Amino acid sequence: MDEVSVWRLVEDARSEMGAVTELVSQALLRRLRTLRPNAIERFQELWELAQDEL
């Protein structure tokens, strides 16, 4: 999992669900559940870094 992959997952969820945050979150969670645990952990690390930069 790299930064590009993180944003690809987020954009795919947004494309599927539109602008409703709750629905996007649910779609993103479904996608994350298909990943291996280490990829999920890396996603979380990169997501938190992005939030810290904001």
C-alpha positions in Angstrom: 0.0 0.0 0.0 1.3 3.4 -1.0 -0.1 6.9 -1.1 -1.4 6.5 -4.6 -3.2 3.3 -3.7 -4.8 5.0 -0.7 -6.2 7.8 -2.8 -7.3 5.4 -5.5 -9.4 3.5 -2.9 -10.9 6.7 -1.7 -11.7 8.0 -5.2 -13.2 4.6 -6.1 -15.5 4.8 -3.1 -16.5 8.3 -3.9 -17.2 7.4 -7.5 -19.4 4.6 -6.4 -21.3 6.4 -3.7 -21.3 10.1 -4.7 -20.9 12.9 -2.1 -22.6 11.3 0.9 -19.8 10.9 3.4 -21.5 8.0 5.3 -22.0 6.0 2.1 -18.4 6.7 0.9 -17.1 5.5 4.3 -19.2 2.3 4.0 -17.9 1.7 0.5 -14.3 2.3 1.6 -14.7 0.0 4.6 -15.9 -2.8 2.2 -12.9 -2.3 0.1 -10.5 -2.3 3.0 -12.0 -5.6 4.3 -10.7 -7.3 1.1 -7.1 -6.4 1.8 -4.5 -8.2 3.9 -4.0 -6.9 7.4 -0.6 -5.3 6.7 -2.1 -3.4 3.8 -4.9 -2.2 6.1 -2.4 -1.1 8.7 -0.4 0.8 6.0 -3.6 2.4 4.8 -4.3 3.7 8.3 -0.7 5.0 8.7 -0.9 6.9 5.4 -4.5 8.2 6.1 -3.4 9.5 9.5 -0.3 11.2 7.9 -2.6 12.9 5.4 -4.9 14.1 8.2 -1.9 15.5 10.1 -0.8 17.4 7.1 -4.2 19.1 6.8 
